Amino acid sequence: MSDKINSLFAEKYRPQSLDDFVGNQVLIDRFRSYEQEKDIPHLLLVGGPGVGKTTLAKLIVKRMGVDWLYINASDENNIETVRYKIKSFAMAVSFSDNIKVVILDEADYMTPNAQAALRNLMETTSKYTRFILTANYSNRISSPILSRCTLFEVLPLSKPNVAARLDQILKLEKVEYDIADVVPIINAHFPDLRKVLNELQKAIKDTKLVVDERQIIESDYRLKILDMLKDSKLKRNDKFVKIRKLILDNQVKEFTDLYTLLYENINEIVPGKDEYTEQKADAILVLADQQYQDAFVIDKEITWMAAIVRLLGLQ
């Protein structure tokens, strides 16, 4: 196997400039203006895993040529990190006229006390230090911090664009492949491009792409759930029990991607040859209703399983 194939695709093909970043054109244009002005407001970049939030944050600070500090807030999420590590950097005297930037990756994992301390620090150091926060969920960021940030949603690439990107990478790597074989990999891990690239690389055997679709389904609980719902031979009671066990075994806490996955496959979940039937329309309304409720409840698993109960009633 060549050195190219042995290197990590997720790192090797990470965008090296704003010009390399595909999608989110309005956001990229705004970032280019920040780059020219060498100044930014406090930023909050929101989006799912693997859509490029951290990459964008690092690209902008590198191009601005400023001093910057990176903190993974999922690992260092307590008040001591803010009081000592971040505060020391933010309040230190700079040897240039440029601002300094703190990147707080996965800031939605910070404790309430840490967020309260961060709010005060953002206020007291705003003349010479800026903060770029990334988060999967903006509702986990405190209102005072939200009010101090300009919020941008980083959207994932569409599935056709992801397929085109994988096609490009496989050609560069001189891998023999059938483009149809990348579909199950994309379906299993979309919209997390990082996971898609990792799984693509794992499927390369001796410069050939060898995809075992059954193995992909077995290794991904989301596809297992979809497979069960599609299975007309499996009794509804068995589907309910098996899906609930999968959710428990995988310790699923967030269900947004699952709602999207079911919506995209509604024609196969709910019987009927026609694109539009009353059952399919009702199923979409169920998903919309349950996903809306998901935003307001503490135990999201109950809301998800209620969606499954209602969908099974339409089969």
DRENDO-1510 file (C-alpha; in Angstrom, 1 decimal, always signed):
<recs>
REC; n; res; u; v; w
REC; 1; MET; +0.0; +0.0; +0.0 .
REC; 2; SER; +1.4; +3.4; -0.9 .
REC; 3; ASP; +2.4; +6.2; +1.5 .
REC; 4; LYS; -0.5; +8.2; +0.2 .
REC; 5; ILE; -3.0; +5.6; +1.3 .
REC; 6; ASN; -1.3; +5.2; +4.7 .
REC; 7; SER; -1.7; +8.9; +5.5 .
REC; 8; LEU; -4.9; +10.0; +7.2 .
REC; 9; PHE; -7.4; +11.3; +4.6 .
REC; 10; ALA; -9.2; +13.5; +7.1 .
REC; 11; GLU; -6.0; +15.4; +7.7 .
REC; 12; LYS; -4.4; +15.1; +4.2 .
REC; 13; TYR; -7.5; +16.6; +2.5 .
REC; 14; ARG; -8.4; +19.1; +5.2 .
REC; 15; PRO; -8.8; +22.6; +3.5 .
REC; 16; GLN; -5.6; +24.7; +3.7 .
REC; 17; SER; -7.3; +28.0; +2.9 .
REC; 18; LEU; -10.7; +29.5; +2.6 .
REC; 19; ASP; -10.5; +29.0; -1.1 .
REC; 20; ASP; -10.3; +25.2; -0.5 .
REC; 21; PHE; -13.4; +25.1; +1.7 .
REC; 22; VAL; -16.4; +23.9; -0.2 .
REC; 23; GLY; -19.9; +25.2; +0.6 .
REC; 24; ASN; -21.1; +27.8; +3.1 .
REC; 25; GLN; -20.3; +30.5; +0.5 .
REC; 26; VAL; -21.9; +33.4; +2.4 .
REC; 27; LEU; -20.0; +32.5; +5.6 .
REC; 28; ILE; -16.7; +32.2; +3.6 .
REC; 29; ASP; -17.2; +35.6; +2.0 .
REC; 30; ARG; -17.7; +37.1; +5.5 .
REC; 31; PHE; -14.6; +35.4; +6.7 .
REC; 32; ARG; -12.6; +36.8; +3.8 .
REC; 33; SER; -13.6; +40.3; +4.9 .
REC; 34; TYR; -12.4; +39.5; +8.5 .
REC; 35; GLU; -9.1; +38.3; +7.0 .
REC; 36; GLN; -8.6; +41.6; +5.1 .
REC; 37; GLU; -9.5; +43.8; +8.1 .
REC; 38; LYS; -7.4; +41.6; +10.5 .
REC; 39; ASP; -10.2; +41.9; +13.0 .
REC; 40; ILE; -13.2; +39.8; +14.0 .
REC; 41; PRO; -16.1; +40.0; +16.4 .
REC; 42; HIS; -16.6; +37.2; +18.9 .
REC; 43; LEU; -17.8; +34.3; +16.8 .
REC; 44; LEU; -20.0; +31.2; +17.5 .
REC; 45; LEU; -19.8; +28.5; +14.8 .
REC; 46; VAL; -22.7; +26.0; +15.1 .
REC; 47; GLY; -23.1; +22.8; +13.3 .
REC; 48; GLY; -22.9; +19.0; +13.6 .
REC; 49; PRO; -19.7; +17.0; +14.0 .
REC; 50; GLY; -17.4; +16.9; +11.0 .
REC; 51; VAL; -18.9; +19.8; +9.1 .
REC; 52; GLY; -15.7; +21.9; +9.3 .
REC; 53; LYS; -16.3; +24.3; +12.3 .
REC; 54; THR; -12.8; +23.8; +13.8 .
REC; 55; THR; -11.2; +23.9; +10.4 .
REC; 56; LEU; -12.8; +27.3; +9.6 .
REC; 57; ALA; -11.8; +28.7; +13.0 .
REC; 58; LYS; -8.2; +27.8; +12.5 .
REC; 59; LEU; -8.1; +28.9; +8.9 .
REC; 60; ILE; -9.2; +32.4; +9.8 .
REC; 61; VAL; -6.8; +33.0; +12.6 .
REC; 62; LYS; -3.8; +31.5; +10.6 .
REC; 63; ARG; -4.6; +33.8; +7.7 .
REC; 64; MET; -4.9; +36.8; +10.0 .
REC; 65; GLY; -1.5; +36.1; +11.3 .
REC; 66; VAL; -2.5; +36.7; +15.0 .
REC; 67; ASP; -1.4; +35.0; +18.2 .
REC; 68; TRP; -4.0; +32.4; +19.1 .
REC; 69; LEU; -4.8; +29.8; +21.7 .
REC; 70; TYR; -6.7; +26.5; +21.0 .
REC; 71; ILE; -8.7; +24.9; +23.8 .
REC; 72; ASN; -10.8; +21.7; +23.4 .
REC; 73; ALA; -13.6; +22.6; +25.8 .
REC; 74; SER; -14.9; +19.0; +25.8 .
REC; 75; ASP; -11.7; +18.0; +27.7 .
REC; 76; GLU; -11.0; +21.3; +29.5 .
REC; 77; ASN; -14.5; +22.5; +30.4 .
REC; 78; ASN; -14.1; +23.7; +34.0 .
REC; 79; ILE; -13.9; +27.1; +35.6 .
REC; 80; GLU; -10.1; +26.6; +36.3 .
REC; 81; THR; -9.3; +26.4; +32.6 .
REC; 82; VAL; -11.0; +29.8; +32.1 .
REC; 83; ARG; -9.6; +31.4; +35.2 .
REC; 84; TYR; -6.0; +30.4; +34.6 .
REC; 85; LYS; -5.2; +29.1; +31.2 .
REC; 86; ILE; -7.5; +31.2; +29.1 .
REC; 87; LYS; -7.3; +34.3; +31.3 .
REC; 88; SER; -3.5; +34.2; +31.3 .
REC; 89; PHE; -3.4; +34.2; +27.5 .
REC; 90; ALA; -6.2; +36.7; +27.0 .
REC; 91; MET; -4.7; +39.3; +29.4 .
REC; 92; ALA; -1.0; +38.9; +28.5 .
REC; 93; VAL; +0.7; +41.9; +26.9 .
REC; 94; SER; +1.0; +41.4; +23.1 .
REC; 95; PHE; +4.1; +42.4; +21.2 .
REC; 96; SER; +2.1; +43.5; +18.2 .
REC; 97; ASP; -0.8; +45.7; +17.5 .
REC; 98; ASN; -2.9; +42.8; +16.3 .
REC; 99; ILE; -5.7; +41.2; +18.4 .
REC; 100; LYS; -5.3; +37.8; +20.0 .
REC; 101; VAL; -7.8; +35.0; +19.5 .
REC; 102; VAL; -8.9; +32.2; +21.7 .
REC; 103; ILE; -10.5; +29.2; +19.9 .
REC; 104; LEU; -12.8; +27.3; +22.3 .
REC; 105; ASP; -13.7; +24.1; +20.4 .
REC; 106; GLU; -16.9; +22.3; +21.5 .
REC; 107; ALA; -17.8; +25.1; +23.9 .
REC; 108; ASP; -21.2; +23.6; +24.5 .
REC; 109; TYR; -19.5; +21.1; +26.8 .
REC; 110; MET; -18.4; +23.9; +29.2 .
REC; 111; THR; -19.9; +23.9; +32.7 .
REC; 112; PRO; -22.3; +26.7; +33.6 .
REC; 113; ASN; -19.7; +28.1; +36.0 .
REC; 114; ALA; -17.1; +28.0; +33.3 .
REC; 115; GLN; -19.4; +29.8; +30.9 .
REC; 116; ALA; -20.2; +32.5; +33.5 .
REC; 117; ALA; -16.4; +33.1; +34.0 .
REC; 118; LEU; -15.9; +33.2; +30.2 .
REC; 119; ARG; -18.7; +35.8; +29.8 .
REC; 120; ASN; -16.9; +38.1; +32.2 .
REC; 121; LEU; -13.5; +37.5; +30.5 .
REC; 122; MET; -15.0; +38.2; +27.0 .
REC; 123; GLU; -16.2; +41.5; +28.3 .
REC; 124; THR; -13.1; +42.7; +30.1 .
REC; 125; THR; -10.6; +41.7; +27.3 .
REC; 126; SER; -12.7; +42.7; +24.3 .
REC; 127; LYS; -10.4; +45.5; +23.2 .
REC; 128; TYR; -7.5; +43.1; +22.5 .
REC; 129; THR; -8.8; +39.5; +22.6 .
REC; 130; ARG; -11.5; +37.8; +20.5 .
REC; 131; PHE; -13.1; +34.5; +21.1 .
REC; 132; ILE; -14.2; +31.9; +18.4 .
REC; 133; LEU; -16.5; +29.3; +19.9 .
REC; 134; THR; -17.6; +26.2; +18.1 .
REC; 135; ALA; -20.6; +24.1; +19.3 .
REC; 136; ASN; -22.9; +21.3; +18.1 .
REC; 137; TYR; -25.8; +22.9; +19.9 .
REC; 138; SER; -26.3; +26.6; +20.4 .
REC; 139; ASN; -29.0; +26.0; +23.1 .
REC; 140; ARG; -26.3; +24.7; +25.4 .
REC; 141; ILE; -24.5; +28.1; +25.3 .
REC; 142; SER; -25.6; +30.6; +27.9 .
REC; 143; SER; -27.7; +33.6; +26.8 .
REC; 144; PRO; -25.1; +36.1; +27.9 .
REC; 145; ILE; -22.4; +34.5; +25.8 .
REC; 146; LEU; -24.8; +34.2; +22.8 .
REC; 147; SER; -25.5; +37.9; +23.0 .
REC; 148; ARG; -21.8; +38.7; +22.8 .
REC; 149; CYS; -21.2; +36.5; +19.7 .
REC; 150; THR; -22.0; +36.7; +16.0 .
REC; 151; LEU; -23.5; +33.3; +15.3 .
REC; 152; PHE; -22.9; +31.4; +12.0 .
REC; 153; GLU; -24.4; +28.0; +11.2 .
REC; 154; VAL; -21.9; +25.8; +9.3 .
REC; 155; LEU; -23.9; +23.6; +7.0 .
REC; 156; PRO; -22.8; +20.2; +5.8 .
REC; 157; LEU; -22.1; +19.4; +2.2 .
REC; 158; SER; -25.0; +17.8; +0.4 .
REC; 159; LYS; -24.7; +14.0; -0.3 .
REC; 160; PRO; -24.0; +14.6; -4.0 .
REC; 161; ASN; -21.2; +17.0; -3.1 .
REC; 162; VAL; -19.7; +14.5; -0.6 .
REC; 163; ALA; -19.8; +11.8; -3.3 .
REC; 164; ALA; -18.1; +14.2; -5.7 .
REC; 165; ARG; -15.4; +14.9; -3.1 .
REC; 166; LEU; -14.8; +11.2; -2.5 .
REC; 167; ASP; -14.6; +10.6; -6.2 .
REC; 168; GLN; -11.9; +13.3; -6.4 .
REC; 169; ILE; -9.9; +11.8; -3.5 .
REC; 170; LEU; -10.1; +8.2; -4.8 .
REC; 171; LYS; -8.7; +9.4; -8.2 .
REC; 172; LEU; -5.9; +11.3; -6.5 .
REC; 173; GLU; -5.1; +8.2; -4.5 .
REC; 174; LYS; -5.2; +6.0; -7.7 .
REC; 175; VAL; -7.7; +3.7; -6.1 .
REC; 176; GLU; -9.8; +1.3; -8.3 .
REC; 177; TYR; -13.4; +1.8; -7.4 .
REC; 178; ASP; -17.1; +1.9; -8.4 .
REC; 179; ILE; -18.6; +5.2; -7.4 .
REC; 180; ALA; -21.8; +3.4; -6.3 .
REC; 181; ASP; -19.7; +1.7; -3.6 .
REC; 182; VAL; -19.3; +5.0; -1.7 .
REC; 183; VAL; -23.1; +5.4; -1.2 .
REC; 184; PRO; -23.4; +3.1; +1.8 .
REC; 185; ILE; -20.4; +4.8; +3.4 .
REC; 186; ILE; -21.9; +8.2; +2.9 .
REC; 187; ASN; -25.3; +7.0; +4.2 .
REC; 188; ALA; -23.8; +5.5; +7.3 .
REC; 189; HIS; -21.9; +8.6; +8.4 .
REC; 190; PHE; -23.4; +11.7; +6.7 .
REC; 191; PRO; -23.2; +14.6; +7.5 .
REC; 192; ASP; -19.9; +13.9; +9.4 .
REC; 193; LEU; -17.4; +14.2; +6.6 .
REC; 194; ARG; -14.5; +13.3; +8.9 .
REC; 195; LYS; -16.1; +9.9; +9.6 .
REC; 196; VAL; -16.9; +9.4; +6.0 .
REC; 197; LEU; -13.3; +9.9; +5.0 .
REC; 198; ASN; -12.1; +7.6; +7.8 .
REC; 199; GLU; -14.4; +4.8; +6.7 .
REC; 200; LEU; -13.5; +5.4; +3.1 .
REC; 201; GLN; -9.9; +4.9; +3.9 .
REC; 202; LYS; -10.6; +1.8; +6.0 .
REC; 203; ALA; -12.4; +0.2; +2.9 .
REC; 204; ILE; -9.3; +0.5; +0.7 .
REC; 205; LYS; -7.6; -2.8; +0.3 .
REC; 206; ASP; -4.4; -3.1; -1.9 .
REC; 207; THR; -5.4; +0.0; -3.9 .
REC; 208; LYS; -9.0; -1.2; -4.4 .
REC; 209; LEU; -12.1; +0.0; -2.7 .
REC; 210; VAL; -13.8; -3.0; -1.1 .
REC; 211; VAL; -17.1; -2.1; +0.6 .
REC; 212; ASP; -19.1; -4.6; +2.7 .
REC; 213; GLU; -22.5; -2.9; +2.9 .
REC; 214; ARG; -23.8; -5.5; +5.4 .
REC; 215; GLN; -20.8; -4.9; +7.7 .
REC; 216; ILE; -21.4; -1.1; +7.5 .
REC; 217; ILE; -25.0; -1.6; +8.6 .
REC; 218; GLU; -24.0; -3.9; +11.4 .
REC; 219; SER; -21.4; -1.4; +12.7 .
REC; 220; ASP; -23.7; +1.6; +12.7 .
REC; 221; TYR; -26.7; +1.6; +15.0 .
REC; 222; ARG; -28.5; +4.2; +12.9 .
REC; 223; LEU; -28.5; +2.0; +9.8 .
REC; 224; LYS; -29.5; -1.0; +12.0 .
REC; 225; ILE; -32.6; +1.0; +13.1 .
REC; 226; LEU; -33.4; +1.9; +9.5 .
REC; 227; ASP; -32.9; -1.7; +8.4 .
REC; 228; MET; -35.4; -2.9; +11.1 .
REC; 229; LEU; -38.0; -0.4; +10.2 .
REC; 230; LYS; -37.8; -1.4; +6.5 .
REC; 231; ASP; -38.0; -5.1; +7.4 .
REC; 232; SER; -41.6; -6.2; +6.5 .
REC; 233; LYS; -41.0; -9.7; +8.0 .
REC; 234; LEU; -40.2; -8.3; +11.5 .
REC; 235; LYS; -43.2; -7.9; +13.8 .
REC; 236; ARG; -43.9; -4.4; +15.1 .
REC; 237; ASN; -43.4; -5.5; +18.7 .
REC; 238; ASP; -40.0; -6.9; +17.9 .
REC; 239; LYS; -39.0; -3.8; +16.0 .
REC; 240; PHE; -39.9; -1.6; +19.0 .
REC; 241; VAL; -37.9; -3.8; +21.5 .
REC; 242; LYS; -34.8; -4.1; +19.2 .
REC; 243; ILE; -34.8; -0.4; +18.5 .
REC; 244; ARG; -35.1; +0.6; +22.1 .
REC; 245; LYS; -32.2; -1.8; +23.0 .
REC; 246; LEU; -30.0; -0.3; +20.3 .
REC; 247; ILE; -30.6; +3.2; +21.7 .
REC; 248; LEU; -29.8; +2.0; +25.2 .
REC; 249; ASP; -26.7; +0.0; +24.1 .
REC; 250; ASN; -25.2; +2.9; +22.1 .
REC; 251; GLN; -26.1; +5.4; +24.9 .
REC; 252; VAL; -27.7; +7.7; +22.3 .
REC; 253; LYS; -28.4; +11.2; +23.7 .
REC; 254; GLU; -29.0; +13.2; +20.6 .
REC; 255; PHE; -31.5; +12.2; +17.9 .
REC; 256; THR; -31.4; +15.0; +15.3 .
REC; 257; ASP; -29.5; +12.9; +12.7 .
REC; 258; LEU; -31.9; +10.0; +13.3 .
REC; 259; TYR; -35.0; +12.1; +12.6 .
REC; 260; THR; -33.3; +13.3; +9.3 .
REC; 261; LEU; -32.3; +9.8; +8.4 .
REC; 262; LEU; -35.9; +8.5; +8.8 .
REC; 263; TYR; -37.3; +11.5; +6.8 .
REC; 264; GLU; -34.9; +10.8; +3.9 .
REC; 265; ASN; -36.0; +7.1; +3.8 .
REC; 266; ILE; -39.7; +7.6; +4.5 .
REC; 267; ASN; -40.7; +5.9; +1.2 .
REC; 268; GLU; -39.1; +2.7; +2.3 .
REC; 269; ILE; -40.3; +2.8; +5.9 .
REC; 270; VAL; -43.9; +3.4; +5.2 .
REC; 271; PRO; -45.5; +1.0; +2.6 .
REC; 272; GLY; -47.0; +2.1; -0.7 .
REC; 273; LYS; -45.7; +2.4; -4.3 .
REC; 274; ASP; -46.8; +6.0; -4.7 .
REC; 275; GLU; -44.5; +8.8; -3.7 .
REC; 276; TYR; -47.3; +10.4; -1.8 .
REC; 277; THR; -49.8; +8.5; +0.3 .
REC; 278; GLU; -51.7; +9.6; +3.4 .
REC; 279; GLN; -49.6; +7.2; +5.5 .
REC; 280; LYS; -46.4; +8.8; +4.2 .
REC; 281; ALA; -47.8; +12.3; +4.8 .
REC; 282; ASP; -48.8; +11.3; +8.3 .
REC; 283; ALA; -45.3; +9.8; +9.0 .
REC; 284; ILE; -43.6; +13.1; +8.0 .
REC; 285; LEU; -46.0; +15.0; +10.3 .
REC; 286; VAL; -45.0; +12.6; +13.1 .
REC; 287; LEU; -41.3; +13.2; +12.5 .
REC; 288; ALA; -41.9; +17.0; +12.4 .
REC; 289; ASP; -43.9; +16.9; +15.6 .
REC; 290; GLN; -41.5; +14.7; +17.5 .
REC; 291; GLN; -38.4; +16.6; +16.4 .
REC; 292; TYR; -40.0; +19.9; +17.5 .
REC; 293; GLN; -40.8; +18.4; +20.9 .
REC; 294; ASP; -37.2; +17.1; +21.1 .
REC; 295; ALA; -35.9; +20.7; +21.4 .
REC; 296; PHE; -37.9; +21.3; +24.7 .
REC; 297; VAL; -37.6; +18.1; +26.6 .
REC; 298; ILE; -35.0; +16.8; +29.1 .
REC; 299; ASP; -35.2; +13.1; +28.3 .
REC; 300; LYS; -35.0; +13.1; +24.5 .
REC; 301; GLU; -35.1; +9.3; +24.3 .
REC; 302; ILE; -38.7; +9.2; +25.4 .
REC; 303; THR; -39.7; +11.6; +22.6 .
REC; 304; TRP; -37.7; +9.5; +20.1 .
REC; 305; MET; -39.3; +6.3; +21.1 .
REC; 306; ALA; -42.7; +8.0; +20.9 .
REC; 307; ALA; -41.9; +8.8; +17.3 .
REC; 308; ILE; -41.1; +5.1; +16.7 .
REC; 309; VAL; -44.4; +4.0; +18.3 .
REC; 310; ARG; -46.3; +6.4; +16.0 .
REC; 311; LEU; -44.4; +5.3; +12.9 .
REC; 312; LEU; -44.9; +1.6; +13.6 .
REC; 313; GLY; -48.6; +2.3; +13.8 .
REC; 314; LEU; -48.5; +3.6; +10.2 .
REC; 315; GLN; -46.8; +0.5; +8.8 .
</recs>
